[in-house]
Each structure stands twice: as C-alpha cells, then as structure tokens.
C-alpha cells in the first residue's frame, strides 16, 4: 500500500446500537521500506579455488527496492579489484518470525568470465542499523561478515579524521598467515601516525612490536559513499588499504 492506503482507519460499529462506534488508524510499512539508506560491509572467506579473499563495500538503498549507489573492493589472494559503481536491486522478506532478511543484487557488475552478479544476503537487527551478511551468488566464493548502517552526517562531512584502533587478519597462504593491530591517528589533513603490532605464522618473534607508523603515511578524503584509501608506512614496508567510513568512530579496512 502507498499513499492514503498505507495509513488506513478501521471503524467498528455496534449492530445493536448503531450510534456507538470506535476506530483506530495505523500505518502499513512495506518490507522494502525497512531497509533504507547507506550501508557498509566487510566479508571474508575463500574463492572457488580455496584461495583466501575479502570484500568490502558500500551501497545505498532507496526504500523502494533499488540500490542507487555504491562501491566495492575485492582482494582475492592478493589480486585487487575495485568496482567504482555498484547499483542494482534488493528484496526484503519479513516472514521469518518478523526478522528482516534482505537480498541485494549488484546488477552493474558481472564476475569475469561468467554471468554472475554479486548477490549478498543478510539479516538486519530490529533497528536496521547492523546485521550479519554472506555472499550467495553462485560464484563459488564463500564469504561472510558484518554490515553496518552508515551515518549520513559523517559521510557528508567528507572527513576521516580521528583516532582508531584497528585489527587486520590475513589467511593468505603466500608467506603464511599474518595478523596485525594497532592505532591509526588520522589528522584533518590526512596525515597518519600511530603504532603497529604484527606477527606472522612460523616466525619465532613478532614482525613489529609497538612499531611507529612512519612519515609518508596518509589517508585520502572519503567520497560520497564513504570510500577512501590509506597508505601506511612501517619501517621500510608500505601497505595500501581501501576504507569505508561508517560513522565518526568506526570504519572498515581492506
């Protein structure tokens, strides 16, 4: 129902005394309208060959079944792909005990050498601000992770400045699994300082222990989808990341 039909009034009149009646008005909310606005996500797992991979992105729903904007980044065993325009459709299902389940299909992108679009399925929290998400598109990729609603005020502010604690976990078989955490202090001009701890499978000692993030580290300004990039220098090693801003206190990194 839309328009006036979405705000009906039910009136009950007594058959014994027709001068007596009562009524109430209520709103009917469409399933599509329960999922509305910009969301960011991060999933990780394995591709069809069993190679570790991760995918991060952002998409905006219009409340009427359409994905109107978005971007996605893949890292598949070290091979990086960026989808600069992610648009498509979505469908909602509330039949499962009232929980909102959503299927997003990114129709603007097809996996190379296939006819498969990106399909993401997730279950939303009652307030529609967060959820658990999996990839389910027949590509053979098995990825799962989390979904968070983005703060439109933070997106319109066009700044990623702030201090963040971060954690990174790589299953990549090249050189063994690597884990890292630390602090990123991003200044208003994009300069990054902070510290890093890193360990690598098979190494008797940490790669880094409270190592300082070096000069030359910086972050770009986030675009309208909240996406930007970071260059982080530790010792003589330089790493590049894509990030998706969620709110003034949180972001996803890949």
C-alpha positions in Angstrom: 0.0 0.0 0.0 1.1 3.5 -0.8 -0.3 7.0 -0.1 -3.5 7.1 1.8 -3.9 3.3 1.5 -0.8 2.9 3.7 -2.5 4.8 6.6 -6.0 3.2 6.8 -8.6 3.6 9.5 -10.7 0.7 10.8 -14.1 1.6 12.3 -16.2 -0.9 14.2 -19.9 0.0 14.6 -22.3 -1.8 17.0 -25.1 -3.7 15.2 -27.2 -3.4 18.4 -26.8 0.3 18.7 -25.5 1.9 15.5 -24.9 5.2 17.3 -21.9 3.5 19.0 -18.6 3.0 17.2 -14.9 3.1 17.7 -12.0 3.4 15.3 -8.2 3.5 15.0 -5.7 4.4 12.4 -2.4 2.7 11.7 0.4 2.7 9.2 1.4 -0.2 6.9 5.2 -0.3 6.4 6.4 -2.0 3.2 9.1 -4.6 3.6 11.3 -2.6 1.2 11.0 0.5 3.4 12.6 -1.3 6.3 15.9 -1.3 4.6 16.7 2.3 3.6 19.9 4.4 3.4 23.6 3.8 3.1 25.3 0.7 4.5 28.8 -0.5 4.6 30.0 -4.1 4.9 33.1 -6.3 5.2 33.1 -10.1 4.4 36.0 -12.5 4.2 36.4 -16.2 3.2 37.6 -18.1 0.2 37.2 -18.1 -3.6 36.2 -21.1 -5.7 39.8 -22.5 -5.6 40.1 -22.2 -1.9 42.3 -19.1 -2.0 41.6 -16.6 0.9 39.8 -13.4 -0.1 38.0 -10.5 1.4 35.5 -7.9 0.1 34.4 -4.6 1.5 32.0 -2.0 0.1 29.1 0.4 0.5 25.6 0.5 -1.1 22.7 2.8 -0.7 19.1 1.6 -0.8 16.2 3.9 -1.6 13.5 2.2 0.4 11.7 1.0 -2.8 13.8 -1.9 -3.9 16.6 -0.2 -5.6 20.4 0.1 -4.9 21.1 3.6 -6.2 24.8 4.0 -5.4 27.8 2.1 -4.1 31.4 0.9 -4.5 33.1 -2.5 -3.7 36.7 -3.6 -3.3 37.9 -7.2 -3.6 41.2 -8.7 -2.5 41.4 -12.3 -3.9 44.7 -13.9 -2.9 46.4 -10.6 -3.5 44.6 -9.7 -6.7 42.8 -6.5 -6.2 39.6 -5.4 -8.0 37.7 -2.2 -7.4 34.1 -1.7 -8.6 33.6 2.0 -8.8 29.8 2.0 -9.4 27.7 -0.6 -7.6 24.0 -0.3 -8.4 21.2 -2.9 -8.6 18.1 -4.1 -6.7 17.1 -5.6 -3.4 14.2 -7.6 -1.9 13.1 -7.9 1.7 11.5 -10.8 3.5 9.8 -10.5 6.9 8.3 -14.0 7.1 11.0 -15.4 9.4 9.5 -14.5 12.8 9.5 -10.8 12.0 13.2 -10.5 11.3 14.1 -8.6 8.2 16.1 -10.6 5.7 17.4 -8.7 2.7 18.9 -9.9 -0.7 20.9 -7.3 -2.6 21.9 -8.0 -6.2 24.5 -5.7 -7.7 23.4 -5.8 -11.4 26.0 -3.3 -12.6 28.9 -5.8 -12.1 29.4 -9.3 -13.5 32.2 -11.5 -12.4 34.8 -12.0 -15.1 34.1 -14.9 -17.5 30.7 -15.5 -16.0 27.1 -14.3 -16.0 27.0 -14.0 -12.2 26.2 -10.7 -10.4 27.3 -10.0 -6.8 24.5 -11.2 -4.5 24.6 -10.5 -0.8 22.1 -11.9 1.8 21.8 -10.6 5.3 19.7 -10.4 8.4 19.1 -7.0 10.0 18.8 -6.1 13.6 15.4 -4.8 14.9 16.6 -1.2 14.5 18.0 -1.9 11.0 21.4 -0.5 11.9 23.5 -3.6 11.8 23.5 -7.2 10.5 25.2 -10.4 9.6 25.9 -10.8 5.9 27.0 -13.6 3.5 27.8 -13.8 -0.2 25.4 -16.1 -2.0 25.7 -15.6 -5.8 26.7 -18.9 -7.3 30.3 -17.6 -8.0 31.8 -20.3 -5.7 33.0 -17.5 -3.4 32.3 -18.3 0.3 32.4 -15.1 2.3 30.7 -13.9 5.5 30.9 -10.9 7.8 29.1 -7.9 9.1 27.0 -5.0 7.9 26.6 -1.5 9.5 24.4 1.4 8.6 26.5 4.5 7.7 26.0 7.8 9.3 24.9 10.3 6.7 26.3 13.2 8.7 29.7 11.6 8.7 29.5 10.9 5.0 28.5 14.5 4.1 31.3 15.8 6.4 33.9 14.5 4.0 36.5 13.7 6.7 38.0 10.6 8.1 40.0 12.4 10.8 40.0 10.7 14.1 41.8 8.1 16.2 41.0 4.4 15.5 42.1 1.1 17.0 42.3 -1.4 14.2 42.8 -5.1 13.6 43.7 -6.9 10.4 43.8 -10.7 9.8 45.1 -12.4 6.6 44.5 -16.0 5.7 46.6 -15.6 2.6 48.8 -18.6 2.0 51.6 -16.5 0.4 54.3 -16.3 3.0 51.9 -17.6 5.8 49.1 -16.0 7.8 49.7 -12.5 9.1 47.8 -10.7 11.9 48.2 -7.1 12.8 46.7 -4.5 15.1 47.4 -1.0 16.4 46.3 2.6 16.4 45.7 4.9 13.5 45.7 8.7 14.3 44.4 10.5 11.2 44.8 14.3 11.2 42.4 16.6 9.4 44.8 16.9 6.5 45.0 13.1 6.1 48.4 12.5 7.7 48.6 9.2 9.7 50.6 8.5 12.8 50.3 5.6 15.3 51.7 2.3 16.3 51.5 -1.3 14.9 52.0 -4.8 16.3 52.3 -7.6 13.7 53.0 -11.3 13.8 53.4 -13.9 11.0 52.9 -17.6 11.0 56.2 -19.5 11.5 58.1 -16.6 12.9 59.6 -17.0 16.3 59.4 -13.3 17.1 56.9 -10.5 16.1 57.5 -8.7 12.9 56.6 -5.5 14.7 56.1 -4.7 18.4 54.8 -1.2 19.0 56.4 0.0 15.8 55.8 3.6 14.9 53.8 4.4 11.7 56.4 6.4 9.7 56.2 9.6 7.8 54.6 9.5 4.4 51.5 7.7 5.8 48.3 9.3 4.7 44.6 8.9 4.0 42.6 10.4 1.2 39.3 12.2 1.7 36.3 9.8 1.7 33.9 10.1 -1.3 30.1 10.3 -1.1 30.0 6.5 -0.4 32.5 6.9 2.4 35.3 5.2 0.5 38.9 6.4 0.6 42.3 4.9 0.6 45.2 4.8 3.1 48.9 4.4 2.6 50.6 3.2 5.8 54.4 3.0 6.1 56.0 1.0 8.9 59.8 0.7 8.8 60.6 0.1 5.1 57.3 -1.5 4.3 54.4 0.3 2.6 50.9 -1.1 2.5 47.8 0.4 0.8 44.2 -0.1 2.0 40.8 0.9 1.0 38.5 2.0 3.8 34.7 2.7 4.1 33.6 5.2 6.7 30.7 4.0 8.9 30.5 6.9 11.4 32.7 9.3 13.2 34.1 6.5 15.3 34.3 3.5 13.0 35.4 2.4 9.6 36.0 -0.8 7.6 39.5 -1.5 6.1 40.6 -4.0 3.5 
